[in-house]
Amino acid sequence: MLAGIGDVAATSFITLYCHALETLSDNPLLSDPKSVEITTELNKLLSPAEHPLDRILVTGTLDSRLVVHIAIRAKKYDDYAQDFLQRFPDGVIVNIGCGLDSRFLRIDNGHVIFYDLDLPEIIAIKKRFFTGTERYHLIASSVMDFDWMTPVLRHKGPFLFMAEGVFMYLDGEDVRLLVLKIQEKFPGSELLCEVVNSFWLRPLLKKILDYKISHQVHLGKDAMFRSGISDGREMEQWHSGIQFLGEWSYFDSDEKKLGWLRLLKHCELLRKTQWTIHYRLN
Ligand SMILES: C[S@@+](CC[C@H](N)C(=O)[O-])C[C@H]1O[C@@H](n2cnc3c(N)ncnc32)[C@H](O)[C@@H]1O
C-alpha cells in the first residue's frame, strides 16, 4: 500500500477498484470511467510484490461477488442522491468517508453543492485527480473533528449526508455523537448510512468476520468492523427528532449479477448483515 495510508483508509482503494472492474465488465451495472482513470495511475504506484492487497488490486483479482456488491451499493447511493436532487435541485450533499469515489461526477445536475470528506491521506491522493470548484469541495479531516461542519454551514441547504461503508469503522459512541451533532447543526437534514448488524459483532461471530475480511482482501487489523446496530429504528431512540424513513439491503436488488444471493432477501438476519438506513434528522 502507498506510504502513509492506514488500514481504514486502504479500504477506499478496494471500493475504487471494484468500481473500475465493474465499469470494465460486460453489462456493467455502474459506469464510473473516473475510477478506471485513477486505478490506471495507481497501478504504477502500488507494490504488488510486497503487499498481497496491492497484488489483488493491480491484477484485478478482487472477489467478483465483492465487486458486484460494491457496485450495486454505489449505484444505489447515486440513485438516492439523484432522488434528493430531484426534490431539491440546489441541495447540498456531504459524502462522509468519500474515499476515492467520484459520485459528484456521476450525479452532478449543474446546481448541487457537493462536499467530499475523508481522512487527510485520502484527500491528498484525491486532489491529484479532482480539483475543487465553487460547487465541489474536498475536506481533509476526520469526520469526528466537527470543524468540518463550519464551511458546510455557510449554505442554507437542504442537506443530505451520505456515509457509504463508513460507520462500521467508527466506535459506536462516535457514531452516536456524530449523528446527534449533525442533527443539532443541520436540523431537517437527511442522513443515509450503511450499518453492520451488531448481531454479527458478537465475540465469536466477529472473529469469523475479521478472519474473512483479513483473508479475503488482506486488510490490517484497524480496518475491522467496530460498531453496529441491531435494527433500523435503534437510532430513533437516540433522540426524538431522529426519524426512520426507510432502509435498503444489497439483496433487495434484482440485479442478475447477484445470482443466487438474491435469495438471501428472504432471511431477515442475512438481508440485514450490512444494510443502509435513511433518516430525517429533525
Ligand atoms: C470502505 S471505504 C468507503 C469509501 C467510499 N464511501 C466508497 O464507498 O467508495 C471507507 C472510507 O471511510 C473513511 N473513513 C474512515 N474513518 C473515517 C473518519 N474518522 N473520518 C473520515 N473518513 C473516514 C476511510 O478513509 C475510507 O475512505
The ligand as an SDF file (V2000), in Angstrom:
LIG
                    3D

 27 29  0  0  0  0  0  0  0  0999 V2000
  -14.8750    1.3900    2.6780 C   0  0  0  0  0  0  0  0  0  0  0  0
  -14.2630    2.9960    2.3410 S   0  0  0  0  0  0  0  0  0  0  0  0
  -15.6720    3.6690    1.5150 C   0  0  0  0  0  0  0  0  0  0  0  0
  -15.3070    4.7920    0.5960 C   0  0  0  0  0  0  0  0  0  0  0  0
  -16.4630    5.3500   -0.2230 C   0  0  0  0  0  0  0  0  0  0  0  0
  -17.5520    5.7930    0.6060 N   0  0  0  0  0  0  0  0  0  0  0  0
  -16.9400    4.3070   -1.2000 C   0  0  0  0  0  0  0  0  0  0  0  0
  -17.9680    3.6770   -0.9580 O   0  0  0  0  0  0  0  0  0  0  0  0
  -16.2370    4.1040   -2.1980 O   0  0  0  0  0  0  0  0  0  0  0  0
  -14.3290    3.7820    3.9630 C   0  0  0  0  0  0  0  0  0  0  0  0
  -13.8440    5.2070    3.9280 C   0  0  0  0  0  0  0  0  0  0  0  0
  -14.1480    5.8090    5.1910 O   0  0  0  0  0  0  0  0  0  0  0  0
  -13.0800    6.6630    5.5120 C   0  0  0  0  0  0  0  0  0  0  0  0
  -13.0600    6.9220    6.9440 N   0  0  0  0  0  0  0  0  0  0  0  0
  -12.9750    6.0240    7.9450 C   0  0  0  0  0  0  0  0  0  0  0  0
  -12.9470    6.6470    9.1310 N   0  0  0  0  0  0  0  0  0  0  0  0
  -13.0320    7.9700    8.8820 C   0  0  0  0  0  0  0  0  0  0  0  0
  -13.0580    9.1350    9.6890 C   0  0  0  0  0  0  0  0  0  0  0  0
  -12.9670    9.0600   11.0290 N   0  0  0  0  0  0  0  0  0  0  0  0
  -13.1620   10.3300    9.0900 N   0  0  0  0  0  0  0  0  0  0  0  0
  -13.2630   10.4330    7.7480 C   0  0  0  0  0  0  0  0  0  0  0  0
  -13.2460    9.3650    6.9190 N   0  0  0  0  0  0  0  0  0  0  0  0
  -13.1270    8.1440    7.4780 C   0  0  0  0  0  0  0  0  0  0  0  0
  -11.8520    5.8860    5.0490 C   0  0  0  0  0  0  0  0  0  0  0  0
  -10.7110    6.7110    4.9340 O   0  0  0  0  0  0  0  0  0  0  0  0
  -12.3450    5.3380    3.7170 C   0  0  0  0  0  0  0  0  0  0  0  0
  -12.0860    6.2220    2.6700 O   0  0  0  0  0  0  0  0  0  0  0  0
  1  2  1  0
  2  3  1  0
  2 10  1  0
  3  4  1  0
  4  5  1  0
  5  6  1  0
  5  7  1  0
  7  8  2  0
  7  9  1  0
 10 11  1  0
 11 12  1  0
 11 26  1  0
 12 13  1  0
 13 14  1  0
 13 24  1  0
 14 15  1  0
 14 23  1  0
 15 16  2  0
 16 17  1  0
 17 18  1  0
 17 23  2  0
 18 19  1  0
 18 20  2  0
 20 21  1  0
 21 22  2  0
 22 23  1  0
 24 25  1  0
 24 26  1  0
 26 27  1  0
M  CHG  2   2   1   9  -1
M  END
$$$$
